[in-house]
Amino acid sequence: MRRFSWKMAGSLVAVLVSVLVLLAVGRSLARLNEHSREAGLQAAEDAVERAVMQCYALEGAYPPSLTYLEANYGLILDPDRYVYQYETVADNIHPLVGVQFPGGSD
């Protein structure tokens, strides 16, 4: 049976501290990634909303579709990353606008 060694104990402590640091860094990166996803989603929703309001201000009517906003107001959509919902009610009533991640997870 081996005797207790301070060198071995020091190595064990170093390994444990390294593991804890790696876990903390991994958790921080996961939070940063989630924050980035949410910020991107909000930016996409804001872009659609700005284009809708710009169209209404210039034309006096809300746009009939997102395709119209893409063609006439420079709106750039990313359908690979987001699912866009756009439902018109009438020319003078604000459309229902929504942006979410595929699969419905916000």
Buried (B, 14 or more C-beta within 10 A) or exposed (E): EEEEEEEEEEEEEEEEEEEEEEEEEEEEEEEEEEEEBEEBBEEBBEBBBEBBEBBBEEEEEBBEEBEBBBEBBEBEBEEEEBEBEBEBEEEEEEBEBEBBBEEEEE
